[in-house]
Amino acid sequence: MLAVLCALTLALALSACAKSVSTSGLKGDSKDAAETIKNLQTDVTAGDQKKICENDLAKSLVAKLNATPGGCQQAIKDQLAEIDSFEVTVEAMQATGSSATAHVKSIFSGKSRKSVLSLIKEGGKWKLSALS
């Protein structure tokens, strides 16, 4: 469970206080998946745990967070309190079928960090499912 929360913290940190995620040059599912990251950024900036749990995260991730004390919304609230100011750049976005990956670059504690956000399509909408 701690690994899930740590991964979620990084995903949220990638989104918090970041420059707006650009979807220019993207088409179709890749653009739609990038919009999910953009929406996550908006919801994180607003501190809207309910929207993050309901709209931005995959059901499997929400289920894991709901197993923690206080559930998904409390876990998100606790994680948001830990986020410093970060910037993120989506370097590449690829969607195939019902899965997508976003290669992102962020600065954390003065160091460049590259990560991959995984998204899945649920009910016709892209949702964040994992971070590696």
QUIUR-V583108 format. One record per pair of residues at least 4 apart in sequence whose C-alpha atoms are under 7 Angstrom apart, sorted by the first residue. I is the first residue (numbers start at 0). J is the second residue. If there is no record, write none. Layout:
I,J ; I,J
This chain:
0,4 ; 1,5 ; 2,6 ; 3,7 ; 4,8 ; 5,9 ; 6,10 ; 6,130 ; 7,11 ; 8,12 ; 8,78 ; 9,13 ; 10,14 ; 10,130 ; 11,15 ; 11,43 ; 12,82 ; 12,85 ; 13,85 ; 13,86 ; 13,87 ; 13,105 ; 14,39 ; 14,40 ; 14,43 ; 14,87 ; 15,40 ; 15,43 ; 15,44 ; 15,84 ; 15,85 ; 16,44 ; 16,84 ; 16,85 ; 16,86 ; 17,85 ; 17,86 ; 17,87 ; 18,86 ; 18,87 ; 19,37 ; 20,37 ; 20,89 ; 22,30 ; 22,33 ; 22,34 ; 25,29 ; 25,30 ; 26,30 ; 27,31 ; 28,32 ; 28,94 ; 29,33 ; 29,92 ; 29,93 ; 29,94 ; 30,34 ; 31,35 ; 32,36 ; 32,99 ; 32,125 ; 33,37 ; 34,38 ; 35,39 ; 35,55 ; 35,125 ; 35,126 ; 36,40 ; 37,41 ; 38,42 ; 39,43 ; 39,51 ; 39,55 ; 40,44 ; 41,45 ; 42,46 ; 42,47 ; 42,50 ; 42,51 ; 43,47 ; 47,51 ; 48,52 ; 48,72 ; 48,75 ; 48,76 ; 49,53 ; 49,72 ; 50,54 ; 50,55 ; 51,55 ; 51,56 ; 52,56 ; 52,61 ; 52,71 ; 52,72 ; 55,126 ; 55,127 ; 56,60 ; 56,61 ; 56,126 ; 56,127 ; 56,128 ; 57,61 ; 57,126 ; 57,127 ; 57,128 ; 58,62 ; 59,63 ; 60,64 ; 60,128 ; 61,65 ; 61,71 ; 62,66 ; 64,70 ; 64,71 ; 64,74 ; 65,70 ; 65,71 ; 66,70 ; 69,73 ; 69,74 ; 70,74 ; 71,75 ; 72,76 ; 73,77 ; 74,78 ; 75,79 ; 76,80 ; 77,81 ; 78,82 ; 85,105 ; 85,106 ; 85,107 ; 86,105 ; 86,106 ; 87,103 ; 87,104 ; 87,105 ; 88,103 ; 88,104 ; 88,105 ; 89,101 ; 89,102 ; 89,103 ; 89,104 ; 90,102 ; 90,103 ; 90,104 ; 91,101 ; 91,102 ; 92,100 ; 92,101 ; 92,102 ; 93,99 ; 93,100 ; 93,101 ; 94,98 ; 94,99 ; 94,100 ; 95,99 ; 97,119 ; 97,120 ; 98,118 ; 98,119 ; 98,120 ; 99,117 ; 99,118 ; 99,119 ; 100,115 ; 100,116 ; 100,117 ; 100,118 ; 101,115 ; 101,116 ; 101,117 ; 102,114 ; 102,115 ; 102,116 ; 103,113 ; 103,114 ; 103,115 ; 104,111 ; 104,112 ; 104,113 ; 104,114 ; 105,111 ; 105,112 ; 105,113 ; 106,110 ; 106,111 ; 106,112 ; 107,111 ; 107,112 ; 114,131 ; 115,130 ; 115,131 ; 116,129 ; 116,130 ; 116,131 ; 117,127 ; 117,128 ; 117,129 ; 117,130 ; 118,125 ; 118,126 ; 118,127 ; 118,128 ; 118,129 ; 119,125 ; 119,126 ; 119,127 ; 119,128 ; 120,124 ; 120,125 ; 120,126 ; 121,125 ; 121,126
